[in-house]
Amino acid sequence: MATASQGKGQETPPQEGAGTSEGSQEGTNGAWVNEGYQRWVEQRKEWTSGTRPAQPRHRQLPILTHEMVLGERAFPKAVPLEAVVECLVEIWEEEDAWD
């Protein structure tokens, strides 16, 4: 279990042998390997590396109609929340319901 008791920005990593055997396996030499701990160490390296992951490209939002958003039928495929909010804002602005 990670704790922040060592100081600001520092964490105590999970103990090598701590926890259950869930997510672990025997290593190539027969020693027990804690896969969760290994993933935690790898993820922490990414968090503390100081580099940020590349920002995803701005994707084209699907075209939504007011009827699609206000209707009771499900969308034919998943729609990003951003697109639905954008459509609702347009509706509210047209109806002067924004304020």
N, C-alpha and C positions, 0 to 999 in steps of 0.2 A: 504494500500500500504506500502510495506516495504521500509524503507530508512536507510541509513547508517550514518545518521547525528549525532548520539549519541556518536560516537567514533569508533575507529578501532575495527572491529569485532563485534560490537554491532548493532543490528537492532531494529527498532521500529516496533512492530507487528501491523497488521491491526487492526483497532478499532473494538470493539465488535459489534456495530450496524451499522458500515459503509457499504456502497455499496448497491447493490440491493438485492432483496429477492431471487435472483437466487441461488440455492444450499443451501437454508435454509428451515426450517420447524418449525412447532409448537412443543415445547417440551412437555413432559408428563404433566406438570402443566399448559400448555397453553402459556408459555412464548416463545418468539421467540428465536430460536437457529441458530446461524451462523455456519453452518457445514464447510464452507471454512476456517473460523478462527480456528475451532477445528483441522482440518487437518493440517493447517499451524503450530499450536503449537506442534502437535505430530511430524511432520516432522522436525521441528527445534530442538526438543529434540534429535532426531536421529543424526542430523548434529553436534550438540554440545556435544554429549555424550562422545566423545573421543575414542570410539571403532569403528573399521572398520567392515563393513559387510564381511562375509566369501567370499573368492574369489571362483568363480565358477570353477569347475574342467575343466581341459583342454579337450575340446571336440574333437572328431575325425572329421577332415575335410573331406568332400565328395571327392571322386575321380573324378577329372576333366581331360578331354583330351584336347589337344590343339584345336582340331576341335570344341569341345563344346564351348570353350572360344572365339575362333576367328570366329565361324560361326554366321549366322544371325538368327538362331532359338533360341527361348526362352529356358531357362533351364526347365527341367520337374518339378522341385520344387525349392524353394528358396535356394540360395547358399550364404554363408557368404562372404562378401567382401574380407576377409582375404584369402580365398581359391582362389578366382579369381586373386588377386594380386600375390599370390605365383605362380600360373600357368603362369601368364604373365611374371614374372621375369625369370622363367625357360626358356620360349620361347626366351626372349631377350638375355639371357646369351648364349643359344645355337646358336643364329644367330649373336653373337658378336655385338648386337645392344645396349648393356648396356651402353657403354661409349659415 
